[in-house]
Amino acid sequence: MKFIGTTVAAIAFTFSGFVSAETPAAGDVEKGKEIAAGICAGCHNVDGNSTIPLYPILAGQYPGYIAKQLHDFKAAEGEAAKRDNQIMAPMAANLSEEDITNVAAFYSQQKPQSGTVSDESLVEAGKKLYQGGNLENSIPACSSCHSPNGQGIPPHYPRIDGQYPAYTLSQLQAFRQGVRKNDTNSTMQTVVSRMSEQEMKAVSEYIATLR
C-alpha cells in the first residue's frame, strides 16, 4: 500500500482542476444570520468565528459541507449514527431543510479569522506530514484532499485552513474512535487508523498556520 499517497493525490488534484469552488449557496443569507444569532452564536460566535478552541471556525466554510454536517448531526440516533455529538444533535434537531440551507449560506459568506497555534514545537513535523504524508505507514499527504493551503475540494473535502488545533485534534480522535464516521468513503477513518497520537497533534498544529 505504499502507493496510497500518490493515488489519493492524483485523484484529488484531478478533481481540483474541475472544481475550484462550490456552486454559490442558494439559501437566504439574512434568514441564516437570524438562525445563527439565535441558535449557533453561543458556541460559534455571531459570524462563525468561534473564540473557543474546541468549537470549530465555521466562517467561510463551503455551504454544502456545512449542510451535510447539520443533516448528519440531526440524524445522529442509534447505532447507524454517523456523527454523534451530544451538543450538536439537539441544536440541529429542530432545523428545517430551509433553515439548514439558510444558515449554511450565511456562514459560507463570512470572513474566517484563523485560530492560533498552541505548540510551536510540533509545527514543522506537522508540515512534513501534511505536505508529504508518511509512506512508511501508508499515510497520504493531507494536502492531497484538503489542498496545499487547506482550502479543500468542495463539497466533500472541507476547508481546514486556520482551524483551531484543539478542534482538529478532537475530530481526528473522533474518526479513530468511530464516534465520527461521516466522511466520504471512510477515507478519514482509514487514514487516522495509521497515525500516531503525536502525528495527529503535529498536523493539527500545522493546519492552524495555513492561510
NUFIDO-894762 format. One record per residue (C-alpha): residue in one letter; x negated, y negated, z negated. Coordinates in steps of 0.05 Angstrom, whole numbers, m for minus. Each point is the difference from the previous one (the first is absolute). Example, Ala and Ser with C-alpha at 12.3 -4.5 7.8 and 13.67 -1.06 7.14 Angstrom:
// residues 2
<'A',<m246,90,m156>>,
<'S',<m27,m69,13>>,
This chain:
// residues 211
<'M',<0,0,0>>,
<'K',<m60,m46,8>>,
<'F',<34,m33,59>>,
<'I',<59,m26,m38>>,
<'G',<m26,m72,m7>>,
<'T',<m14,m5,75>>,
<'T',<68,29,17>>,
<'V',<39,m45,m45>>,
<'A',<m39,m60,23>>,
<'A',<12,15,73>>,
<'I',<75,8,m11>>,
<'A',<6,m62,m43>>,
<'F',<m38,m46,47>>,
<'T',<38,27,60>>,
<'F',<65,m21,m34>>,
<'S',<m29,m66,m22>>,
<'G',<m14,m17,72>>,
<'F',<74,3,15>>,
<'V',<28,m24,m67>>,
<'S',<m35,m62,m24>>,
<'A',<60,m26,m39>>,
<'E',<67,26,m22>>,
<'T',<64,m25,33>>,
<'P',<21,m64,m36>>,
<'A',<47,13,m58>>,
<'A',<74,m2,18>>,
<'G',<25,m18,m69>>,
<'D',<24,m65,m29>>,
<'V',<m61,m31,m35>>,
<'E',<41,m48,m43>>,
<'K',<46,55,m26>>,
<'G',<m62,42,m13>>,
<'K',<m30,m58,m40>>,
<'E',<62,0,m44>>,
<'I',<m6,75,m13>>,
<'A',<m74,m6,m14>>,
<'A',<11,m57,m49>>,
<'G',<55,37,m36>>,
<'I',<m27,71,m2>>,
<'C',<m73,4,19>>,
<'A',<m33,m63,m26>>,
<'G',<m10,26,m71>>,
<'C',<m53,49,25>>,
<'H',<m21,m24,69>>,
<'N',<7,m75,m10>>,
<'V',<47,m44,40>>,
<'D',<m41,3,64>>,
<'G',<m25,72,m6>>,
<'N',<m68,m19,m27>>,
<'S',<1,40,m64>>,
<'T',<m43,m26,m57>>,
<'I',<2,67,m35>>,
<'P',<m55,47,27>>,
<'L',<41,63,m8>>,
<'Y',<55,m29,44>>,
<'P',<m15,m7,75>>,
<'I',<m6,m63,40>>,
<'L',<58,4,50>>,
<'A',<m10,m66,35>>,
<'G',<m18,10,74>>,
<'Q',<15,74,m1>>,
<'Y',<33,30,62>>,
<'P',<77,m2,m6>>,
<'G',<8,71,26>>,
<'Y',<m47,26,m53>>,
<'I',<34,m38,m57>>,
<'A',<68,25,23>>,
<'K',<m25,72,1>>,
<'Q',<m27,m5,m70>>,
<'L',<66,m29,m26>>,
<'H',<38,57,33>>,
<'D',<m47,51,m31>>,
<'F',<7,m31,m69>>,
<'K',<75,m1,9>>,
<'A',<1,74,17>>,
<'A',<m47,20,m57>>,
<'E',<41,53,m33>>,
<'G',<m14,74,m14>>,
<'E',<m55,44,27>>,
<'A',<7,m28,70>>,
<'A',<m20,m70,m23>>,
<'K',<m58,m27,42>>,
<'R',<m16,m61,m42>>,
<'D',<19,5,m72>>,
<'N',<m5,m65,m39>>,
<'Q',<42,m13,m62>>,
<'I',<m5,m76,8>>,
<'M',<14,m5,75>>,
<'A',<54,54,6>>,
<'P',<53,m39,m39>>,
<'M',<m21,m65,33>>,
<'A',<11,29,70>>,
<'A',<62,41,m18>>,
<'N',<49,m58,9>>,
<'L',<m31,m29,62>>,
<'S',<42,7,63>>,
<'E',<m31,13,68>>,
<'E',<8,m74,16>>,
<'D',<m33,m20,m66>>,
<'I',<m60,44,15>>,
<'T',<m7,m29,70>>,
<'N',<5,m71,m26>>,
<'V',<m48,7,m58>>,
<'A',<m51,35,45>>,
<'A',<6,m56,50>>,
<'F',<m11,m52,m55>>,
<'Y',<m63,32,m28>>,
<'S',<m29,11,68>>,
<'Q',<2,m75,13>>,
<'Q',<m37,m19,m64>>,
<'K',<m74,m17,m2>>,
<'P',<m40,51,m40>>,
<'Q',<m49,m21,m53>>,
<'S',<m53,52,m14>>,
<'G',<m11,35,m65>>,
<'T',<m68,1,m34>>,
<'V',<m54,52,m8>>,
<'S',<m4,29,m70>>,
<'D',<m67,38,7>>,
<'E',<m51,m30,48>>,
<'S',<m47,59,m10>>,
<'L',<47,46,39>>,
<'V',<12,m45,60>>,
<'E',<m59,23,43>>,
<'A',<16,74,m10>>,
<'G',<72,m15,16>>,
<'K',<m21,m36,64>>,
<'K',<m38,61,25>>,
<'L',<58,46,m13>>,
<'Y',<51,m48,30>>,
<'Q',<m41,m11,63>>,
<'G',<m32,68,10>>,
<'G',<36,51,m43>>,
<'N',<m37,59,m32>>,
<'L',<m15,53,53>>,
<'E',<m26,49,m51>>,
<'N',<69,5,m32>>,
<'S',<39,m13,64>>,
<'I',<26,m67,m24>>,
<'P',<16,m45,60>>,
<'A',<m15,m74,m1>>,
<'C',<57,m40,m29>>,
<'S',<m10,m50,56>>,
<'S',<23,51,51>>,
<'C',<73,m8,m22>>,
<'H',<m1,m66,m38>>,
<'S',<m47,m36,49>>,
<'P',<m69,m28,m16>>,
<'N',<29,m63,m33>>,
<'G',<57,36,m36>>,
<'Q',<55,m27,45>>,
<'G',<28,70,13>>,
<'I',<39,25,60>>,
<'P',<74,m15,m6>>,
<'P',<48,27,m17>>,
<'H',<m31,64,m29>>,
<'Y',<m66,m24,m26>>,
<'P',<8,m61,m47>>,
<'R',<m43,m61,m11>>,
<'I',<m44,13,m60>>,
<'D',<m49,m58,6>>,
<'G',<m10,m38,m65>>,
<'Q',<44,47,m40>>,
<'Y',<m13,5,m74>>,
<'P',<m50,56,m17>>,
<'A',<44,24,m58>>,
<'Y',<60,8,46>>,
<'T',<m38,34,56>>,
<'L',<m32,49,m49>>,
<'S',<68,16,m31>>,
<'Q',<28,18,68>>,
<'L',<m59,44,18>>,
<'Q',<10,36,m65>>,
<'A',<75,6,13>>,
<'F',<m14,32,68>>,
<'R',<m48,49,m32>>,
<'Q',<49,18,m56>>,
<'G',<58,9,48>>,
<'V',<40,m55,m33>>,
<'R',<m3,m37,66>>,
<'K',<7,40,64>>,
<'N',<34,m47,50>>,
<'D',<m59,m12,46>>,
<'T',<0,17,74>>,
<'N',<m16,74,11>>,
<'S',<m26,6,m72>>,
<'T',<m65,m33,23>>,
<'M',<m14,m36,m65>>,
<'Q',<13,62,m42>>,
<'T',<m50,38,41>>,
<'V',<m52,m55,m2>>,
<'V',<3,m13,m76>>,
<'S',<m4,74,m15>>,
<'R',<m71,m3,25>>,
<'M',<m19,m64,m37>>,
<'S',<m33,m5,m67>>,
<'E',<27,m47,m53>>,
<'Q',<m61,m44,9>>,
<'E',<11,m4,75>>,
<'M',<72,m21,m11>>,
<'K',<m22,m54,m48>>,
<'A',<m54,m25,47>>,
<'V',<43,m5,62>>,
<'S',<54,m34,m41>>,
<'E',<m50,m54,m19>>,
<'Y',<m24,m10,71>>,
<'I',<71,m7,27>>,
<'A',<9,m60,m46>>,
<'T',<m56,m36,38>>,
<'L',<32,8,68>>,
<'R',<29,m61,33>>,
